[in-house]
Amino acid sequence: MARTRSPLRRVLAAGLTVLAAAAATLVATAGPAAAATTPGVDVSRYQGTINWTSVRSAGIQFAFIKATEGTSYKDPNFNANYVNAYNAGVIRGAYHFARPNISAGSTQANYLASNGGAWSADSRTLPAALDLEANPYSGGYCYGLSTTGMRNWVQDFLNTYRSRTGRYAVIYTTTSFWNQCTGSWTGPWANHPLWLARWSSTPGALPAGAPVWSFWQYTATGRVSGISGDVDRNYWNGDRTRLIALANNTA
């Protein structure tokens, strides 16, 4: 994910093959997905100033944009990215980097909803995503939480976000983190879209109980016109019409 250059990257680096074509291309149609997908990116301040008109012209149709982390950090580029992506015709959504060991899930969901993660039915705003991945700080891979503790934290976040916005949050995670840290919990997948992180030519095994991936982050070293340097590349599992339906809560 785009929180820093390292947390999920360190965890996933071993054993994952990044496609050379996806890393080198400037067009949105290249990569490992089939034709019935829609290309996107996710970004944070680490991508610097983005020319969203160029990004949209390159074929990118959606973007998840870092909004918040924990209970006190807001990405300094979020406001500009969120507005400029919308104005360029990019369907955008906010994301929150979870810190389950520093405050309650409800506290962090409220922080997200109050700092860019709210929702409106305007055809270009996705429900926000909960970025739940290996702990890049001290405190252990699963943030020092038991599987029950992690489930309770995630449920608290999801319930609060839905109460604030009326939407089911997207969940970004890896299969290995989810299965280990939640104990292969299947509960959220009946309603919450899965945003799978796996840097490979195929999505591979999904988290326990997930019937399908909705979004797939397939490389961390993509290139797109309008963005300087590497950027995470993603696919939506469907066409733009279906993505707009998700945005408008009519799917």
DASULRA-V540469 format. One record per pair of residues at least 12 apart in sequence whose C-alpha atoms are under 10 Angstrom apart, sorted by sequence separation. I is the first residue (numbers start at 1). J is the second residue. D is the distance in Angstrom with one decimal. If there is no record, write none. Layout:
BEGIN
I,J,D ; I,J,D
END
This chain:
BEGIN
19,31,7.3 ; 27,39,9.5 ; 28,40,7.7 ; 65,77,9.0 ; 66,78,6.3 ; 67,79,8.2 ; 82,94,7.8 ; 96,108,8.3 ; 116,128,8.9 ; 117,129,8.5 ; 157,169,9.1 ; 158,170,9.1 ; 194,206,9.0 ; 219,231,8.2 ; 220,232,4.2 ; 221,233,7.6 ; 222,234,9.3 ; 19,32,7.8 ; 28,41,9.6 ; 65,78,6.7 ; 66,79,9.8 ; 96,109,8.3 ; 158,171,9.2 ; 194,207,8.8 ; 203,216,7.1 ; 219,232,5.7 ; 220,233,6.5 ; 41,55,9.4 ; 65,79,9.5 ; 67,81,9.7 ; 202,216,9.5 ; 203,217,8.8 ; 218,232,7.7 ; 219,233,5.5 ; 220,234,9.2 ; 40,55,9.5 ; 66,81,9.1 ; 67,82,8.9 ; 96,111,9.1 ; 97,112,9.5 ; 113,128,8.5 ; 203,218,7.6 ; 217,232,6.8 ; 218,233,6.1 ; 219,234,7.4 ; 40,56,9.5 ; 65,81,7.1 ; 66,82,9.1 ; 78,94,8.4 ; 96,112,6.4 ; 112,128,8.5 ; 194,210,7.4 ; 196,212,9.5 ; 197,213,9.9 ; 202,218,7.9 ; 217,233,5.7 ; 218,234,5.8 ; 64,81,9.8 ; 65,82,6.9 ; 78,95,10.0 ; 95,112,8.0 ; 96,113,9.6 ; 112,129,9.7 ; 154,171,9.6 ; 171,188,8.8 ; 193,210,9.0 ; 194,211,9.1 ; 195,212,9.7 ; 196,213,6.3 ; 199,216,9.0 ; 200,217,9.1 ; 201,218,7.2 ; 216,233,8.4 ; 217,234,4.2 ; 218,235,7.7 ; 63,81,9.5 ; 64,82,9.0 ; 94,112,8.5 ; 112,130,9.4 ; 170,188,9.8 ; 171,189,9.1 ; 189,207,9.3 ; 192,210,9.5 ; 193,211,10.0 ; 194,212,7.4 ; 195,213,6.3 ; 196,214,7.8 ; 197,215,8.6 ; 198,216,7.2 ; 199,217,6.8 ; 200,218,5.8 ; 201,219,9.0 ; 216,234,5.2 ; 217,235,6.6 ; 40,59,8.5 ; 41,60,7.2 ; 63,82,9.0 ; 94,113,9.4 ; 96,115,10.0 ; 109,128,9.9 ; 169,188,9.8 ; 170,189,9.8 ; 189,208,9.1 ; 190,209,8.8 ; 193,212,8.6 ; 194,213,5.2 ; 195,214,5.9 ; 196,215,6.1 ; 197,216,5.9 ; 198,217,6.1 ; 199,218,4.3 ; 200,219,6.9 ; 215,234,6.7 ; 216,235,5.2 ; 217,236,9.2 ; 39,59,7.3 ; 40,60,5.1 ; 41,61,8.5 ; 42,62,8.5 ; 43,63,7.4 ; 44,64,8.8 ; 45,65,9.1 ; 65,85,9.3 ; 96,116,9.7 ; 168,188,9.4 ; 174,194,9.8 ; 189,209,6.8 ; 190,210,8.0 ; 193,213,7.2 ; 194,214,5.3 ; 195,215,4.3 ; 196,216,4.7 ; 197,217,4.8 ; 198,218,5.4 ; 199,219,4.6 ; 215,235,5.5 ; 216,236,6.7 ; 38,59,9.1 ; 39,60,5.4 ; 40,61,5.6 ; 41,62,6.6 ; 42,63,5.2 ; 43,64,6.5 ; 44,65,5.9 ; 45,66,7.9 ; 64,85,9.9 ; 75,96,9.8 ; 94,115,9.5 ; 95,116,8.9 ; 96,117,8.2 ; 109,130,8.7 ; 170,191,9.2 ; 171,192,6.7 ; 172,193,8.7 ; 173,194,7.8 ; 174,195,8.6 ; 175,196,7.5 ; 186,207,8.0 ; 187,208,9.4 ; 188,209,8.8 ; 189,210,5.4 ; 190,211,8.6 ; 193,214,5.7 ; 194,215,6.4 ; 195,216,5.5 ; 196,217,6.1 ; 197,218,6.5 ; 198,219,7.3 ; 199,220,7.1 ; 214,235,8.2 ; 215,236,4.6 ; 216,237,7.8 ; 38,60,8.0 ; 39,61,6.0 ; 40,62,4.6 ; 41,63,4.8 ; 42,64,4.5 ; 43,65,5.1 ; 44,66,5.0 ; 45,67,9.8 ; 63,85,7.8 ; 74,96,9.2 ; 94,116,6.7 ; 95,117,7.2 ; 108,130,9.9 ; 132,154,8.8 ; 169,191,8.8 ; 170,192,5.5 ; 171,193,6.3 ; 172,194,6.3 ; 173,195,6.5 ; 174,196,5.9 ; 175,197,7.9 ; 185,207,8.3 ; 186,208,5.7 ; 187,209,7.8 ; 188,210,8.5 ; 189,211,7.5 ; 192,214,9.4 ; 193,215,7.8 ; 194,216,8.2 ; 195,217,7.2 ; 196,218,8.4 ; 197,219,8.4 ; 198,220,9.4 ; 199,221,9.4 ; 213,235,9.7 ; 214,236,5.8 ; 215,237,6.0 ; 38,61,6.8 ; 39,62,6.9 ; 40,63,5.4 ; 41,64,6.6 ; 42,65,5.7 ; 43,66,6.3 ; 44,67,8.0 ; 62,85,8.5 ; 63,86,9.6 ; 73,96,9.8 ; 93,116,9.1 ; 94,117,5.4 ; 168,191,6.6 ; 169,192,5.9 ; 170,193,4.8 ; 171,194,5.2 ; 172,195,4.4 ; 173,196,5.6 ; 174,197,5.1 ; 175,198,8.3 ; 184,207,7.0 ; 185,208,6.4 ; 186,209,4.6 ; 187,210,9.1 ; 189,212,8.9 ; 197,220,9.5 ; 213,236,8.5 ; 214,237,5.1 ; 215,238,9.2 ; 38,62,8.0 ; 39,63,9.0 ; 40,64,8.1 ; 41,65,8.6 ; 42,66,7.7 ; 43,67,9.8 ; 44,68,10.0 ; 61,85,9.6 ; 62,86,9.4 ; 73,97,9.6 ; 93,117,7.6 ; 94,118,8.4 ; 130,154,8.8 ; 167,191,9.7 ; 168,192,5.5 ; 169,193,7.3 ; 170,194,6.1 ; 171,195,5.7 ; 172,196,5.8 ; 173,197,5.9 ; 174,198,6.7 ; 184,208,5.0 ; 185,209,7.3 ; 186,210,6.8 ; 189,213,9.8 ; 213,237,6.9 ; 214,238,8.1 ; 71,96,9.9 ; 93,118,9.3 ; 94,119,9.4 ; 167,192,9.1 ; 168,193,7.8 ; 169,194,9.4 ; 170,195,6.6 ; 171,196,8.1 ; 172,197,7.0 ; 173,198,9.0 ; 183,208,8.9 ; 184,209,7.7 ; 185,210,9.5 ; 186,211,9.8 ; 212,237,8.8 ; 67,93,9.2 ; 68,94,8.4 ; 69,95,8.7 ; 70,96,7.8 ; 71,97,9.9 ; 93,119,8.7 ; 182,208,9.7 ; 28,55,9.2 ; 50,77,9.5 ; 61,88,9.7 ; 62,89,8.7 ; 63,90,6.8 ; 64,91,8.6 ; 65,92,7.1 ; 66,93,8.6 ; 67,94,5.6 ; 68,95,6.9 ; 69,96,5.5 ; 70,97,6.7 ; 71,98,9.2 ; 130,157,8.5 ; 151,178,9.9 ; 179,206,9.5 ; 180,207,9.8 ; 27,55,9.4 ; 28,56,9.3 ; 49,77,7.8 ; 61,89,7.6 ; 62,90,5.1 ; 63,91,6.4 ; 64,92,5.7 ; 65,93,6.1 ; 66,94,5.7 ; 67,95,5.6 ; 68,96,4.9 ; 69,97,4.6 ; 70,98,5.9 ; 71,99,8.4 ; 130,158,8.4 ; 150,178,9.7 ; 154,182,9.1 ; 175,203,9.9 ; 178,206,9.5 ; 179,207,6.2 ; 26,55,9.5 ; 28,57,9.5 ; 29,58,9.0 ; 46,75,9.7 ; 48,77,7.7 ; 52,81,7.9 ; 56,85,8.3 ; 60,89,9.6 ; 61,90,5.1 ; 62,91,4.4 ; 63,92,4.8 ; 64,93,4.7 ; 65,94,4.9 ; 66,95,4.9 ; 67,96,5.9 ; 68,97,6.4 ; 69,98,6.1 ; 70,99,5.0 ; 129,158,9.9 ; 153,182,10.0 ; 175,204,8.9 ; 176,205,9.4 ; 178,207,6.2 ; 179,208,6.4 ; 214,243,9.6 ; 27,57,9.2 ; 28,58,6.1 ; 29,59,7.3 ; 45,75,6.4 ; 47,77,9.2 ; 50,80,9.0 ; 51,81,9.2 ; 52,82,9.9 ; 55,85,8.7 ; 60,90,7.2 ; 61,91,6.1 ; 62,92,5.5 ; 63,93,6.4 ; 64,94,5.5 ; 65,95,5.9 ; 66,96,6.3 ; 67,97,8.4 ; 68,98,8.7 ; 69,99,7.0 ; 70,100,7.9 ; 151,181,8.4 ; 152,182,9.3 ; 158,188,8.7 ; 175,205,7.0 ; 176,206,9.0 ; 177,207,8.7 ; 178,208,7.9 ; 179,209,9.9 ; 27,58,5.5 ; 28,59,5.0 ; 29,60,8.8 ; 44,75,6.9 ; 45,76,6.6 ; 46,77,9.0 ; 49,80,8.8 ; 50,81,7.3 ; 52,83,9.7 ; 53,84,8.2 ; 57,88,8.9 ; 59,90,9.6 ; 60,91,9.3 ; 61,92,8.6 ; 62,93,8.0 ; 63,94,8.5 ; 64,95,6.3 ; 65,96,8.9 ; 66,97,7.8 ; 70,101,9.2 ; 71,102,8.3 ; 91,122,9.6 ; 92,123,9.6 ; 93,124,8.2 ; 94,125,8.6 ; 130,161,9.8 ; 147,178,9.7 ; 150,181,6.7 ; 151,182,5.6 ; 174,205,9.7 ; 175,206,5.6 ; 176,207,7.4 ; 26,58,7.0 ; 27,59,6.5 ; 28,60,5.7 ; 44,76,8.7 ; 45,77,5.3 ; 49,81,8.3 ; 52,84,6.2 ; 53,85,7.8 ; 56,88,6.5 ; 57,89,9.7 ; 64,96,9.9 ; 70,102,7.2 ; 71,103,7.5 ; 91,123,7.4 ; 92,124,5.9 ; 93,125,5.6 ; 94,126,7.7 ; 95,127,9.0 ; 96,128,7.6 ; 97,129,8.7 ; 98,130,6.7 ; 99,131,9.4 ; 100,132,8.9 ; 147,179,9.2 ; 149,181,9.2 ; 150,182,5.7 ; 151,183,8.4 ; 155,187,9.0 ; 174,206,8.1 ; 175,207,4.4 ; 176,208,9.7 ; 26,59,9.3 ; 27,60,8.2 ; 28,61,8.7 ; 44,77,6.9 ; 45,78,7.5 ; 48,81,9.8 ; 51,84,8.3 ; 52,85,5.5 ; 53,86,10.0 ; 55,88,8.4 ; 56,89,6.9 ; 57,90,9.9 ; 70,103,7.5 ; 71,104,9.5 ; 90,123,10.0 ; 91,124,4.2 ; 92,125,5.2 ; 93,126,4.6 ; 94,127,7.5 ; 95,128,5.4 ; 96,129,6.3 ; 97,130,6.5 ; 98,131,5.8 ; 99,132,8.3 ; 128,161,8.7 ; 147,180,7.7 ; 148,181,8.8 ; 149,182,8.2 ; 150,183,8.9 ; 151,184,9.8 ; 155,188,8.0 ; 173,206,9.9 ; 174,207,7.3 ; 175,208,7.6 ; 199,232,9.6 ; 43,77,9.5 ; 44,78,7.2 ; 50,84,8.8 ; 51,85,8.7 ; 52,86,8.7 ; 53,87,8.4 ; 54,88,8.6 ; 55,89,9.9 ; 56,90,6.3 ; 70,104,9.6 ; 71,105,10.0 ; 82,116,8.4 ; 89,123,9.8 ; 90,124,6.8 ; 91,125,5.9 ; 92,126,5.9 ; 93,127,6.2 ; 94,128,4.8 ; 95,129,4.5 ; 96,130,5.2 ; 97,131,4.8 ; 98,132,5.6 ; 99,133,9.4 ; 101,135,9.5 ; 127,161,9.5 ; 146,180,9.8 ; 147,181,5.4 ; 148,182,6.9 ; 151,185,7.4 ; 154,188,9.1 ; 158,192,8.8 ; 173,207,8.4 ; 199,233,9.5 ; 43,78,9.1 ; 50,85,9.0 ; 52,87,8.4 ; 53,88,5.2 ; 55,90,8.5 ; 56,91,9.9 ; 70,105,9.4 ; 89,124,7.5 ; 90,125,9.1 ; 91,126,7.1 ; 92,127,9.0 ; 93,128,5.4 ; 94,129,6.4 ; 95,130,5.9 ; 96,131,5.6 ; 97,132,6.7 ; 98,133,7.8 ; 99,134,10.0 ; 100,135,9.1 ; 127,162,9.5 ; 142,177,7.9 ; 146,181,7.2 ; 147,182,4.5 ; 148,183,7.9 ; 150,185,9.8 ; 175,210,9.8 ; 197,232,9.9 ; 199,234,9.9 ; 45,81,9.1 ; 52,88,5.9 ; 53,89,8.2 ; 71,107,7.1 ; 72,108,9.2 ; 79,115,9.4 ; 86,122,9.9 ; 92,128,9.1 ; 93,129,7.4 ; 94,130,9.0 ; 95,131,6.5 ; 96,132,8.6 ; 97,133,8.3 ; 98,134,9.8 ; 99,135,7.9 ; 141,177,8.4 ; 142,178,9.4 ; 145,181,7.8 ; 146,182,7.8 ; 147,183,5.3 ; 151,187,9.0 ; 44,81,8.5 ; 51,88,9.2 ; 52,89,8.7 ; 53,90,8.8 ; 70,107,8.7 ; 71,108,5.6 ; 74,111,9.4 ; 78,115,9.5 ; 79,116,7.8 ; 86,123,9.8 ; 87,124,9.5 ; 98,135,9.0 ; 99,136,9.8 ; 101,138,9.9 ; 128,165,9.5 ; 144,181,9.6 ; 145,182,9.2 ; 146,183,8.8 ; 147,184,8.8 ; 148,185,9.4 ; 151,188,9.6 ; 197,234,8.9 ; 43,81,8.6 ; 52,90,7.9 ; 70,108,5.9 ; 71,109,8.9 ; 73,111,9.4 ; 74,112,8.8 ; 78,116,8.0 ; 86,124,6.5 ; 99,137,9.4 ; 101,139,7.8 ; 127,165,8.4 ; 142,180,8.1 ; 143,181,8.9 ; 147,185,8.6 ; 196,234,9.3 ; 69,108,8.0 ; 70,109,9.2 ; 71,110,8.9 ; 72,111,8.1 ; 73,112,9.9 ; 85,124,9.2 ; 86,125,8.1 ; 101,140,9.8 ; 127,166,9.2 ; 128,167,8.5 ; 129,168,9.2 ; 130,169,6.7 ; 131,170,8.6 ; 132,171,7.2 ; 133,172,7.7 ; 134,173,8.9 ; 141,180,9.5 ; 142,181,5.5 ; 195,234,9.1 ; 196,235,9.8 ; 2,42,6.9 ; 3,43,8.4 ; 4,44,8.3 ; 68,108,8.8 ; 71,111,6.1 ; 75,115,9.8 ; 127,167,6.2 ; 128,168,8.4 ; 129,169,5.5 ; 130,170,6.1 ; 131,171,6.4 ; 132,172,5.9 ; 133,173,5.6 ; 134,174,8.9 ; 141,181,8.2 ; 142,182,8.8 ; 195,235,9.3 ; 1,42,7.5 ; 2,43,5.6 ; 3,44,6.5 ; 4,45,8.8 ; 5,46,7.7 ; 68,109,9.8 ; 70,111,8.1 ; 71,112,8.3 ; 74,115,7.3 ; 101,142,9.0 ; 102,143,9.0 ; 126,167,9.2 ; 127,168,6.8 ; 128,169,5.4 ; 129,170,4.3 ; 130,171,5.0 ; 131,172,4.8 ; 132,173,5.3 ; 133,174,6.9 ; 195,236,8.8 ; 1,43,8.1 ; 2,44,5.5 ; 3,45,8.3 ; 4,46,7.0 ; 69,111,8.8 ; 70,112,8.8 ; 73,115,9.7 ; 74,116,9.0 ; 100,142,8.7 ; 101,143,5.5 ; 127,169,5.6 ; 128,170,6.1 ; 129,171,5.5 ; 130,172,5.9 ; 131,173,6.5 ; 132,174,8.3 ; 133,175,9.8 ; 134,176,9.6 ; 135,177,9.9 ; 195,237,10.0 ; 1,44,8.9 ; 2,45,8.1 ; 3,46,7.9 ; 68,111,7.6 ; 69,112,8.1 ; 82,125,9.5 ; 100,143,6.4 ; 101,144,6.9 ; 118,161,8.8 ; 126,169,9.0 ; 127,170,6.6 ; 128,171,8.7 ; 129,172,6.5 ; 130,173,8.5 ; 131,174,10.0 ; 133,176,9.5 ; 134,177,6.5 ; 171,214,9.8 ; 172,215,8.5 ; 173,216,9.9 ; 174,217,9.8 ; 2,46,7.1 ; 67,111,9.8 ; 68,112,6.0 ; 99,143,7.7 ; 100,144,8.8 ; 101,145,7.3 ; 117,161,9.0 ; 126,170,8.9 ; 133,177,6.3 ; 134,178,9.4 ; 170,214,8.9 ; 171,215,9.5 ; 172,216,9.0 ; 173,217,9.7 ; 2,47,8.5 ; 67,112,7.1 ; 68,113,9.5 ; 100,145,8.0 ; 105,150,9.6 ; 109,154,9.8 ; 119,164,9.2 ; 120,165,8.5 ; 132,177,8.3 ; 133,178,8.0 ; 170,215,9.0 ; 172,217,9.0 ; 67,113,9.6 ; 68,114,9.9 ; 118,164,7.8 ; 119,165,6.0 ; 120,166,9.8 ; 132,178,8.2 ; 68,115,7.2 ; 105,152,8.3 ; 106,153,8.0 ; 109,156,8.4 ; 110,157,8.4 ; 113,160,9.3 ; 117,164,9.8 ; 118,165,6.0 ; 119,166,8.3 ; 120,167,9.9 ; 134,181,9.0 ; 67,115,7.0 ; 68,116,8.1 ; 101,149,9.9 ; 104,152,9.4 ; 105,153,5.0 ; 106,154,8.9 ; 108,156,9.5 ; 109,157,5.2 ; 113,161,6.9 ; 117,165,8.7 ; 118,166,9.5 ; 119,167,7.8 ; 133,181,9.4 ; 67,116,6.1 ; 68,117,8.5 ; 100,149,9.3 ; 101,150,9.4 ; 104,153,6.5 ; 105,154,6.2 ; 106,155,8.8 ; 107,156,8.9 ; 108,157,6.9 ; 109,158,7.4 ; 112,161,8.3 ; 113,162,9.8 ; 118,167,9.3 ; 40,90,8.9 ; 42,92,9.4 ; 66,116,9.3 ; 67,117,7.1 ; 100,150,7.5 ; 103,153,9.2 ; 104,154,9.2 ; 105,155,7.5 ; 106,156,5.3 ; 107,157,7.7 ; 109,159,8.7 ; 110,160,7.0 ; 111,161,9.6 ; 114,164,9.1 ; 40,91,9.0 ; 41,92,9.7 ; 42,93,9.2 ; 43,94,9.8 ; 44,95,9.6 ; 65,116,9.8 ; 66,117,9.5 ; 105,156,5.0 ; 106,157,4.8 ; 109,160,6.0 ; 110,161,6.8 ; 113,164,6.9 ; 40,92,9.4 ; 42,94,9.4 ; 43,95,9.6 ; 65,117,9.8 ; 101,153,9.2 ; 104,156,7.5 ; 105,157,4.1 ; 106,158,8.0 ; 108,160,9.0 ; 109,161,5.3 ; 113,165,7.5 ; 117,169,9.9 ; 42,95,9.0 ; 100,153,6.7 ; 104,157,7.7 ; 105,158,7.8 ; 106,159,7.7 ; 107,160,8.4 ; 108,161,9.1 ; 109,162,9.1 ; 110,163,9.6 ; 193,246,9.6 ; 99,153,10.0 ; 100,154,8.2 ; 105,159,9.0 ; 106,160,5.4 ; 107,161,9.9 ; 109,163,9.8 ; 110,164,7.4 ; 98,153,10.0 ; 105,160,7.9 ; 106,161,7.7 ; 109,164,8.5 ; 110,165,10.0 ; 98,154,9.2 ; 105,161,9.3 ; 100,157,9.7 ; 98,157,9.4 ; 109,169,9.8 ; 64,125,9.9 ; 67,128,9.3 ; 69,130,9.9 ; 2,64,9.7 ; 62,124,8.5 ; 63,125,9.8 ; 64,126,8.5 ; 66,128,9.7 ; 67,129,9.9 ; 69,131,9.2 ; 2,65,8.7 ; 3,66,7.3 ; 61,124,9.9 ; 62,125,9.4 ; 63,126,9.2 ; 64,127,9.9 ; 65,128,9.2 ; 66,129,9.2 ; 129,192,9.6 ; 2,66,7.4 ; 3,67,9.9 ; 62,126,9.1 ; 64,128,8.1 ; 65,129,9.3 ; 129,193,9.0 ; 131,195,9.0 ; 133,197,9.4 ; 1,66,9.3 ; 3,68,9.4 ; 64,129,7.9 ; 66,131,9.4 ; 127,192,9.9 ; 129,194,9.3 ; 130,195,9.3 ; 3,69,8.4 ; 127,193,9.6 ; 129,195,8.2 ; 3,75,9.0 ; 95,169,9.4 ; 95,170,8.8 ; 96,171,10.0 ; 97,172,9.5 ; 94,170,10.0 ; 95,171,9.4 ; 96,172,9.7 ; 93,170,9.6 ; 95,172,9.0 ; 167,246,10.0 ; 167,247,9.8 ; 167,248,9.9 ; 168,249,9.5 ; 167,249,7.7 ; 166,249,9.4 ; 3,95,9.9 ; 2,95,10.0 ; 3,96,9.3 ; 3,97,7.1 ; 2,97,9.3 ; 1,97,8.9 ; 126,243,8.5 ; 123,241,9.8 ; 125,243,10.0 ; 126,244,8.3 ; 124,243,9.1 ; 125,244,8.5 ; 126,245,9.5 ; 127,246,8.1 ; 123,243,8.9 ; 124,244,6.9 ; 126,246,6.9 ; 127,247,6.7 ; 123,244,5.5 ; 124,245,9.8 ; 125,246,9.0 ; 126,247,4.4 ; 127,248,9.1 ; 11,133,9.0 ; 12,134,9.7 ; 122,244,9.1 ; 123,245,7.7 ; 124,246,9.7 ; 125,247,5.4 ; 126,248,7.6 ; 127,249,8.8 ; 11,134,7.1 ; 121,244,9.6 ; 123,246,8.7 ; 124,247,6.3 ; 125,248,7.6 ; 126,249,8.8 ; 8,132,9.7 ; 10,134,9.2 ; 11,135,9.5 ; 121,245,9.7 ; 123,247,5.7 ; 124,248,8.0 ; 8,133,6.5 ; 9,134,9.7 ; 11,136,9.2 ; 121,246,9.8 ; 122,247,7.7 ; 123,248,5.6 ; 7,133,8.0 ; 8,134,6.3 ; 10,136,8.8 ; 121,247,6.8 ; 122,248,6.7 ; 123,249,9.3 ; 7,134,6.8 ; 8,135,8.4 ; 9,136,9.9 ; 120,247,8.4 ; 121,248,4.7 ; 3,131,9.3 ; 7,135,7.1 ; 8,136,7.8 ; 119,247,8.8 ; 120,248,7.7 ; 121,249,7.4 ; 2,131,9.9 ; 7,136,4.8 ; 119,248,9.3 ; 120,249,9.5 ; 121,250,9.6 ; 1,131,7.9 ; 6,136,7.8 ; 7,137,8.5 ; 11,141,9.5 ; 1,132,9.7 ; 1,133,8.7 ; 4,136,9.3 ; 3,136,9.9 ; 91,240,9.3 ; 91,243,8.3 ; 91,244,7.8 ; 93,247,8.8 ; 92,247,8.8 ; 91,247,8.0 ; 12,174,8.7 ; 11,174,9.7 ; 12,176,9.5 ; 60,224,8.3 ; 8,173,9.4 ; 11,176,9.7 ; 59,224,9.1 ; 60,225,9.5 ; 8,174,8.9 ; 11,177,9.3 ; 58,224,6.9 ; 59,225,9.4 ; 57,224,9.9 ; 58,225,6.1 ; 32,200,8.0 ; 33,201,7.7 ; 56,224,9.6 ; 57,225,8.2 ; 58,226,8.3 ; 64,232,10.0 ; 8,177,10.0 ; 31,200,9.8 ; 32,201,5.0 ; 33,202,7.7 ; 55,224,6.5 ; 56,225,8.8 ; 57,226,9.0 ; 63,232,9.9 ; 31,201,7.8 ; 32,202,6.9 ; 33,203,9.2 ; 54,224,8.6 ; 55,225,5.6 ; 56,226,8.7 ; 63,233,9.3 ; 64,234,9.5 ; 1,172,8.9 ; 32,203,9.4 ; 54,225,5.8 ; 55,226,5.1 ; 63,234,8.6 ; 1,173,9.4 ; 53,225,9.4 ; 54,226,4.8 ; 55,227,7.2 ; 62,234,8.9 ; 52,225,9.0 ; 53,226,7.5 ; 54,227,8.4 ; 60,233,9.4 ; 62,235,8.9 ; 51,225,8.2 ; 52,226,6.4 ; 60,234,9.5 ; 61,235,9.6 ; 62,236,8.5 ; 40,215,9.1 ; 42,217,8.5 ; 50,225,9.3 ; 51,226,4.6 ; 52,227,8.3 ; 60,235,9.7 ; 61,236,9.5 ; 39,215,9.6 ; 40,216,9.4 ; 41,217,8.2 ; 50,226,5.8 ; 51,227,6.7 ; 37,214,9.9 ; 38,215,9.3 ; 39,216,9.7 ; 40,217,8.9 ; 49,226,8.8 ; 50,227,5.3 ; 51,228,9.4 ; 37,215,9.4 ; 41,219,9.8 ; 42,220,9.5 ; 49,227,7.6 ; 50,228,7.6 ; 61,239,10.0 ; 62,240,9.0 ; 22,201,9.6 ; 37,216,10.0 ; 41,220,9.7 ; 48,227,7.9 ; 49,228,8.2 ; 61,240,7.6 ; 18,198,9.3 ; 19,199,8.1 ; 47,227,6.6 ; 48,228,7.4 ; 17,198,9.3 ; 18,199,5.6 ; 19,200,6.7 ; 41,222,8.8 ; 47,228,6.5 ; 48,229,9.4 ; 62,243,8.7 ; 16,198,7.7 ; 17,199,6.4 ; 18,200,5.5 ; 19,201,6.7 ; 41,223,9.8 ; 46,228,9.7 ; 47,229,7.2 ; 61,243,9.4 ; 62,244,9.9 ; 16,199,5.9 ; 17,200,5.1 ; 18,201,7.6 ; 33,216,9.3 ; 41,224,8.8 ; 46,229,9.5 ; 47,230,7.7 ; 15,199,9.5 ; 16,200,6.0 ; 17,201,7.6 ; 40,224,9.9 ; 43,227,9.4 ; 46,230,9.5 ; 47,231,7.1 ; 12,197,8.9 ; 15,200,9.5 ; 16,201,9.4 ; 33,218,8.9 ; 46,231,9.1 ; 47,232,9.9 ; 12,198,7.7 ; 13,199,8.5 ; 32,218,7.9 ; 12,199,7.7 ; 31,218,8.3 ; 32,219,9.7 ; 43,230,10.0 ; 44,231,9.4 ; 31,219,9.0 ; 43,231,6.9 ; 8,197,8.9 ; 42,231,7.2 ; 43,232,7.1 ; 9,199,9.5 ; 41,231,7.0 ; 42,232,5.6 ; 43,233,9.4 ; 31,222,9.3 ; 41,232,5.6 ; 42,233,6.8 ; 30,222,10.0 ; 40,232,8.6 ; 41,233,4.6 ; 42,234,7.4 ; 40,233,6.0 ; 41,234,5.4 ; 28,222,9.7 ; 39,233,7.5 ; 40,234,4.9 ; 41,235,8.1 ; 27,222,9.8 ; 28,223,9.1 ; 39,234,5.9 ; 40,235,5.7 ; 1,197,8.3 ; 22,218,8.7 ; 23,219,7.4 ; 26,222,8.1 ; 27,223,8.1 ; 28,224,7.5 ; 38,234,8.3 ; 39,235,4.7 ; 40,236,7.3 ; 22,219,7.2 ; 23,220,8.0 ; 24,221,8.2 ; 25,222,7.2 ; 26,223,5.4 ; 27,224,6.5 ; 28,225,9.5 ; 37,234,9.6 ; 38,235,5.4 ; 39,236,6.4 ; 22,220,9.3 ; 23,221,5.0 ; 24,222,6.6 ; 25,223,5.8 ; 26,224,4.6 ; 27,225,7.7 ; 37,235,6.0 ; 38,236,4.9 ; 39,237,9.3 ; 19,218,8.6 ; 20,219,9.6 ; 22,221,7.5 ; 23,222,4.2 ; 24,223,6.0 ; 25,224,7.1 ; 26,225,5.7 ; 36,235,9.7 ; 37,236,5.5 ; 38,237,6.8 ; 39,238,9.8 ; 18,218,7.8 ; 19,219,7.3 ; 22,222,5.5 ; 23,223,5.9 ; 24,224,8.9 ; 25,225,9.2 ; 26,226,9.4 ; 36,236,8.8 ; 37,237,5.0 ; 38,238,6.2 ; 39,239,9.3 ; 17,218,9.7 ; 18,219,5.9 ; 19,220,9.9 ; 20,221,8.9 ; 21,222,8.7 ; 22,223,7.4 ; 23,224,9.3 ; 26,227,9.8 ; 33,234,9.4 ; 34,235,9.6 ; 36,237,7.0 ; 37,238,4.7 ; 38,239,5.5 ; 39,240,9.3 ; 17,219,8.8 ; 18,220,7.9 ; 19,221,8.8 ; 20,222,9.0 ; 21,223,9.8 ; 22,224,9.8 ; 31,233,9.0 ; 33,235,7.3 ; 35,237,9.8 ; 36,238,5.4 ; 37,239,5.6 ; 38,240,6.3 ; 16,219,9.6 ; 18,221,7.7 ; 19,222,9.0 ; 31,234,9.4 ; 32,235,9.5 ; 33,236,9.6 ; 34,237,9.2 ; 35,238,8.9 ; 36,239,6.0 ; 37,240,8.3 ; 38,241,9.7 ; 18,222,9.3 ; 31,235,9.4 ; 33,237,9.0 ; 34,238,9.8 ; 35,239,9.0 ; 36,240,9.6 ; 38,242,9.6 ; 28,233,8.9 ; 38,243,8.2 ; 24,230,9.4 ; 28,234,9.6 ; 29,235,10.0 ; 37,243,9.9 ; 23,230,7.8 ; 28,235,9.6 ; 23,231,8.9 ; 23,232,9.5 ; 9,219,10.0 ; 23,233,9.0 ; 9,220,7.8 ; 22,233,8.1 ; 8,220,9.7 ; 5,220,9.3 ; 1,217,8.6 ; 1,219,9.8 ; 2,220,8.6 ; 1,220,7.6 ; 5,230,9.9 ; 2,231,8.1 ; 1,231,9.3 ; 2,232,7.3 ; 1,232,7.1
END
